[in-house]
Amino acid sequence: MGLDNRSNNQIGQSQQTIAMYYDVALHLERPGRISILYVNHFITRIDMDSGMINQLFNVADLDLKAFAEEFQQNYNLPEMDPISSGLYGWHYRDEKEGFDVAIYSRQYSSKSLCIMQIPKSTERKFD
């Protein structure tokens, strides 16, 4: 499997936060986009578009709902809740482990995946 890093665009650079966007083509297919947010040298968020999802998971033949069900089963996630923010999709939030997974679409035919670090319930501070 070859990795073709067609662009590496850094935005939002500060002392502690770097957002990087990559256009990547695997197997010489249509490029997909992955964006990675680093905070304090740790990855805190990963977003993928349909092109990247279809290439990495080999799911071009699945619609959004079928992909969400397969992702949930293969990564042993409990039932995912529908997203109610105007997007079509589902999400799962685990405050004990500190992550949120969202599978959604702005257009019914596309797929987006966002995996985000969130504060664990034991790490919250209200001082």
N, C-alpha and C positions, 0 to 999 in steps of 0.2 A: 504494500500500500504506500503510495507516494504522497507526500504532503507538499503542496505548492502554496507557499505564503505569498500571495499576490500583493497584499498591502498590509502595512503595520502602522496604523494611524493612532498616535497617542493624543488624547484630549484630556482636559480637566486635570492637568498635572498640578499637584501641590506637594507639600512636604510629605503627606501621608497617603494620598489617594492618586491612583493612576488608572484610567480606563483605557483599554486597548481593544481595537476592532480589527479583526482579521477576515479577509476574504480567502477562503480555502477551497481548493478543488482536489478531491480524492478520486482516483481512478479516471482522471481526465473528464469527469462529468461537469455539469453546471456548478459553478462556484456556490458555496454556501457561506453564510456569515455567522461568525461566533464573536461575541463580545465578552470580555473578561474584565471585571473590576477588582483591582488589588487595593487593599487598605492595610497599611502597616506591614507590607510584605506578605500578606495572606490573601488568597483568592476569597472574595466574599460574595461574588455573584457571577453567574455564567448565563448568557442568553444565546439561544440558537434559533436561526430561521429555518424555514421549510427545507431549503437546499441542504443545509448542514444536517438536519434531523434525518432526512431521507437517505443521505449518504452514510452517516454513522450507524444508523439503526436498520438500514435496508427496509424502509417502510413506505416507499413511494406509492405502493398500491393500497395503503390504509388511509381511511379518512381520519379526521381529528379524533372522533369518539373512539374508534377502534385502536388508534395509537395510544390514547390515554389509558384505555383498558389494558393493553399489552404492557405499557410502561408500569402501571400500577401492579400488575401481577408479577412481572419479572423482577421488580425491585422491592417486593413484599410490602407495599404501602397499604395501609388501611383504606377504607373507602374515601375517595376524593370528593370534596364539596364543589357544587357548581359555583362558577364565578358570577358575581352579581353586579359587576362594575361596568356593564355595557359591552364587555367582551364575551365571546362564546368560548366556554372551556371549563376546566376543573382545576382545583388546587388542593394541596395537602400541606398543613402546617404542623410541625412538631416542635413545640417550645421546650420540651425536655431535652431533645438532642440539638436544637438550635438550627433548624433549616425549614425552608418553605419551597415547595415545588409547584410550579404553575404550568399547565399545558393549555394553550389558548390560541385563538385566531381572531384577527380583525376582519378577515374574509373567510367564509366557510371553507374554501378550498385550500387554505394555507394552514401551516402548523407552526407554533412557536413554543419553545421550552425555556423556562427560567428556573434556575436553581439558585437560591439565595440563602446566605447565612443570616440568621436572626439571633438576637440575644437569647440565651437560655434563660428559663424562668429563674434559675438560681443565681444568674449573673446580673439581674436587673438592679438598678440603683436609683433611688429617689431621694438623694441627699441634697 
